[in-house]
Amino acid sequence: MLDALAIMLVIGIPTIVAALAFAWWFRPSNKKARYLPDWTYSGRIELVVWAIPLLTILFLGGLIWVGAHQLDPYEPLATQGQPGDKPIEVQVVSLDWKWLFIYPEQRIASVNELVVPVATPVHFSLTSASVMNSFFVPQLGTMIATMNRMVTQLYLEASHVGDYYGLSTQFSGDGFSDMHFYLHAVPKEAFEQWVAKVQQAGPVLDRAGYAQLLDESRPIRPFTYKSVEPNLFDQIATDQIPPGPGLETEGPPSRRRVPQ
């Protein structure tokens, strides 16, 4: 944004200066100013008039091209922690109207609450159990869509310990306003302690438990699952488990609707 601002100021400032200079030079009292009523064309002026916007487009286009690739949500992030640290894997499922977060490596899950270690990249795999939603943690970056029968990816990293507000930014029915959560970035030791605590108590997230979670509900206080059935996320993403009630299952995908 600063680079783009600088490029535009290169145009804006000289334009303002030129406007003031023209007004001063062609004032009625300046006898040196040439009056050319029959002037119609100047190749040099045409060159300047067209070259400046063309160069501006080239510069801004180059910035956008480079930035778009640098900010690609599928692009892995370099870890800021210890060498050899792997990204934390989190599988995200948007439901009506809540968020399910599955930690496949830790075999646990949480609803409407996300805990991650600080200074460690988090690799999100995202899908929807119902209609389309948008996953967004504004303080950390990129917003990305979650869609039924599709898996999108996103890399985020919290550089500082703290609580980061997350939400859905796409209307998905009556409970849309309750689809928010907090991402808690904690030290690595605290994350390991949280995982161990979650594994000690709570329900098990299997197909039966997931079927109960599919029911439309709002607002839901955060809670956790001590264990998750293997490959549950893949079964959700590939429709081996039927989608939620907010999605028409009869007919082609084009008939999917937002619940009224």
C-alpha positions as CSV (number, residue, x, y, z in Angstrom):
1,M,0.0,0.0,0.0
2,L,2.8,2.4,0.8
3,D,4.5,1.6,-2.5
4,A,1.3,2.2,-4.4
5,L,0.8,5.5,-2.5
6,A,4.3,6.6,-3.4
7,I,3.7,5.8,-7.1
8,M,0.5,7.8,-7.1
9,L,2.1,10.8,-5.3
10,V,4.7,10.9,-8.0
11,I,1.8,11.8,-10.3
12,G,-0.4,13.8,-7.9
13,I,2.3,16.2,-6.5
14,P,3.7,17.3,-9.9
15,T,0.1,17.7,-11.2
16,I,-0.7,20.1,-8.3
17,V,2.6,21.9,-8.8
18,A,2.0,22.2,-12.5
19,A,-1.5,23.6,-12.1
20,L,-0.3,26.3,-9.7
21,A,2.7,27.0,-12.0
22,F,0.4,27.4,-15.1
23,A,-1.9,29.7,-13.2
24,W,1.0,31.8,-12.1
25,W,2.8,31.9,-15.4
26,F,-0.3,32.7,-17.5
27,R,-1.5,35.5,-15.2
28,P,-2.7,38.6,-17.1
29,S,0.3,40.7,-15.8
30,N,2.9,38.3,-17.3
31,K,3.8,39.7,-20.7
32,K,6.3,36.9,-21.3
33,A,3.6,34.2,-21.5
34,R,2.9,33.3,-25.2
35,Y,-0.7,33.4,-26.4
36,L,-1.2,30.8,-29.1
37,P,-4.8,30.8,-30.1
38,D,-4.2,28.7,-33.2
39,W,-2.2,25.9,-31.4
40,T,-3.7,22.5,-32.0
41,Y,-1.2,19.7,-31.5
42,S,2.1,18.8,-29.8
43,G,3.7,15.4,-30.2
44,R,5.8,16.0,-27.1
45,I,2.8,16.8,-24.9
46,E,1.0,13.8,-26.3
47,L,3.9,11.6,-25.4
48,V,4.0,12.9,-21.8
49,V,0.2,12.7,-21.4
50,W,0.1,9.1,-22.5
51,A,3.4,7.9,-21.1
52,I,2.7,8.9,-17.5
53,P,-0.5,6.8,-17.1
54,L,1.0,3.9,-19.0
55,L,4.0,3.9,-16.7
56,T,1.8,4.1,-13.7
57,I,-0.3,1.1,-14.8
58,L,3.0,-0.9,-15.4
59,F,4.3,0.0,-11.9
60,L,1.0,-0.7,-10.1
61,G,0.5,-3.9,-12.1
62,G,3.9,-5.1,-11.2
63,L,3.3,-4.4,-7.5
64,I,-0.1,-6.2,-7.7
65,W,1.5,-9.2,-9.5
66,V,4.3,-9.6,-6.9
67,G,2.0,-8.9,-3.9
68,A,-0.7,-11.4,-5.1
69,H,1.9,-14.2,-5.2
70,Q,3.4,-13.2,-1.9
71,L,0.0,-13.1,-0.2
72,D,-1.2,-16.4,-1.9
73,P,-3.2,-18.1,0.9
74,Y,-1.8,-21.5,-0.3
75,E,1.8,-20.3,0.0
76,P,3.5,-21.8,3.1
77,L,4.9,-19.4,5.7
78,A,8.5,-19.6,6.9
79,T,8.5,-20.4,10.6
80,Q,9.7,-17.8,13.1
81,G,10.3,-20.3,15.8
82,Q,12.9,-23.0,16.2
83,P,14.4,-24.5,13.0
84,G,12.6,-27.7,12.0
85,D,9.3,-26.6,13.6
86,K,6.4,-27.9,11.4
87,P,3.2,-25.9,10.8
88,I,0.3,-26.9,13.0
89,E,-2.5,-28.6,11.0
90,V,-6.0,-27.4,11.7
91,Q,-9.1,-28.6,9.7
92,V,-12.0,-26.1,9.7
93,V,-15.6,-26.9,9.1
94,S,-18.2,-24.1,8.9
95,L,-21.6,-25.2,10.2
96,D,-25.0,-23.6,10.9
97,W,-24.0,-21.5,12.8
98,K,-20.7,-22.3,14.4
99,W,-17.1,-23.3,13.6
100,L,-15.6,-26.7,14.1
101,F,-11.8,-26.9,14.4
102,I,-10.2,-30.4,14.2
103,Y,-6.5,-30.9,15.1
104,P,-5.7,-34.1,13.2
105,E,-2.2,-34.6,14.6
106,Q,-3.4,-34.1,18.2
107,R,-6.7,-36.1,17.6
108,I,-8.8,-33.4,19.3
109,A,-11.4,-30.8,18.2
110,S,-13.0,-27.6,19.5
111,V,-16.1,-25.6,18.6
112,N,-16.0,-21.8,18.4
113,E,-12.5,-21.6,19.9
114,L,-9.1,-22.0,18.4
115,V,-5.8,-22.4,20.3
116,V,-2.5,-22.2,18.4
117,P,1.2,-21.8,19.4
118,V,2.6,-18.4,18.9
119,A,5.3,-17.8,16.2
120,T,4.3,-21.0,14.5
121,P,2.6,-21.2,11.0
122,V,-0.8,-22.8,11.1
123,H,-2.0,-24.7,8.0
124,F,-5.8,-24.5,7.7
125,S,-7.7,-26.9,5.5
126,L,-11.3,-25.6,5.2
127,T,-14.6,-26.9,4.0
128,S,-18.3,-26.3,4.7
129,A,-20.9,-28.7,6.0
130,S,-23.6,-26.5,4.6
131,V,-23.8,-23.2,2.6
132,M,-20.8,-21.1,1.7
133,N,-19.1,-19.1,4.5
134,S,-16.0,-17.0,4.8
135,F,-13.3,-17.6,7.4
136,F,-11.5,-14.5,8.6
137,V,-9.2,-13.5,11.5
138,P,-8.8,-9.8,10.6
139,Q,-5.6,-9.2,12.8
140,L,-3.8,-12.1,11.1
141,G,-4.7,-11.6,7.5
142,T,-6.3,-13.4,4.6
143,M,-10.0,-14.1,4.4
144,I,-11.0,-17.3,2.5
145,A,-14.2,-19.0,1.5
146,T,-15.4,-22.4,2.9
147,M,-17.5,-24.4,0.4
148,N,-19.4,-27.7,0.6
149,R,-17.6,-30.5,-1.3
150,M,-14.5,-28.4,-1.6
151,V,-11.3,-27.9,0.5
152,T,-9.5,-24.6,0.5
153,Q,-6.2,-23.9,2.2
154,L,-4.8,-21.0,4.2
155,Y,-1.6,-20.3,6.1
156,L,-1.7,-17.9,9.1
157,E,0.7,-17.1,11.9
158,A,0.3,-15.1,15.1
159,S,3.6,-13.3,15.9
160,H,2.5,-12.2,19.3
161,V,0.7,-13.9,22.2
162,G,-2.9,-12.7,22.4
163,D,-6.5,-13.3,21.6
164,Y,-7.5,-12.6,18.0
165,Y,-11.2,-12.2,17.0
166,G,-12.4,-14.4,14.1
167,L,-15.7,-14.5,12.3
168,S,-17.6,-15.4,9.2
169,T,-17.9,-12.5,6.8
170,Q,-20.5,-14.0,4.5
171,F,-24.3,-14.1,5.3
172,S,-25.4,-17.7,5.7
173,G,-28.8,-17.5,7.4
174,D,-30.4,-16.4,10.7
175,G,-27.5,-17.4,12.9
176,F,-24.9,-15.7,10.8
177,S,-24.2,-13.0,13.5
178,D,-23.3,-15.7,16.0
179,M,-20.6,-17.3,13.8
180,H,-17.6,-15.8,15.6
181,F,-14.7,-17.2,17.7
182,Y,-11.4,-16.3,19.3
183,L,-8.0,-17.5,18.2
184,H,-5.8,-17.8,21.3
185,A,-2.1,-17.5,20.4
186,V,-0.2,-19.0,23.4
187,P,3.4,-20.1,24.1
188,K,4.3,-23.5,22.8
189,E,4.4,-25.0,26.3
190,A,0.9,-23.6,27.0
191,F,-0.4,-25.1,23.8
192,E,0.9,-28.5,24.7
193,Q,-0.7,-28.2,28.2
194,W,-4.0,-27.2,26.6
195,V,-3.9,-30.2,24.3
196,A,-3.1,-32.6,27.2
197,K,-6.0,-31.1,29.2
198,V,-8.5,-31.4,26.3
199,Q,-7.5,-35.1,25.8
200,Q,-8.4,-35.8,29.4
201,A,-12.1,-35.0,29.3
202,G,-15.1,-34.3,27.1
203,P,-17.1,-36.1,24.4
204,V,-15.8,-38.0,21.4
205,L,-16.4,-36.6,18.0
206,D,-17.4,-39.5,15.8
207,R,-20.1,-39.7,13.0
208,A,-22.9,-39.8,15.6
209,G,-21.5,-36.8,17.5
210,Y,-21.0,-34.9,14.3
211,A,-24.6,-35.6,13.3
212,Q,-25.7,-33.9,16.5
213,L,-23.4,-30.9,15.8
214,L,-24.9,-30.5,12.3
215,D,-28.2,-29.4,13.8
216,E,-28.8,-25.7,13.3
217,S,-28.0,-23.9,16.6
218,R,-26.9,-20.5,18.0
219,P,-25.2,-19.1,19.9
220,I,-22.8,-21.9,21.0
221,R,-20.4,-21.5,23.9
222,P,-16.9,-22.9,23.1
223,F,-16.3,-26.6,24.0
224,T,-13.9,-29.3,23.1
225,Y,-13.8,-33.0,22.1
226,K,-11.2,-35.2,23.7
227,S,-11.0,-37.5,20.6
228,V,-11.9,-37.3,16.9
229,E,-12.7,-40.2,14.6
230,P,-9.9,-40.6,12.0
231,N,-10.5,-39.1,8.6
232,L,-13.7,-37.4,9.8
233,F,-12.8,-34.2,7.9
234,D,-12.2,-36.1,4.6
235,Q,-15.6,-37.8,5.0
236,I,-17.2,-34.4,5.5
237,A,-15.4,-32.8,2.6
238,T,-16.3,-35.6,0.2
239,D,-19.9,-35.9,1.2
240,Q,-19.6,-39.3,2.7
241,I,-21.4,-37.7,5.6
242,P,-24.6,-35.9,4.4
243,P,-24.4,-32.1,4.6
244,G,-26.3,-30.0,7.1
245,P,-29.9,-28.9,6.9
246,G,-29.1,-25.5,5.4
247,L,-28.1,-27.1,2.1
248,E,-30.5,-28.7,-0.4
249,T,-29.3,-32.2,-1.1
250,E,-31.8,-33.0,-3.8
251,G,-30.9,-31.9,-7.3
252,P,-27.7,-30.4,-8.8
253,P,-25.3,-28.2,-6.8
254,S,-26.8,-25.1,-8.6
255,R,-30.0,-25.5,-6.4
256,R,-28.2,-25.0,-3.2
257,R,-29.7,-22.2,-1.2
258,V,-29.1,-20.0,1.8
259,P,-31.6,-20.9,4.6
260,Q,-34.3,-18.3,5.1
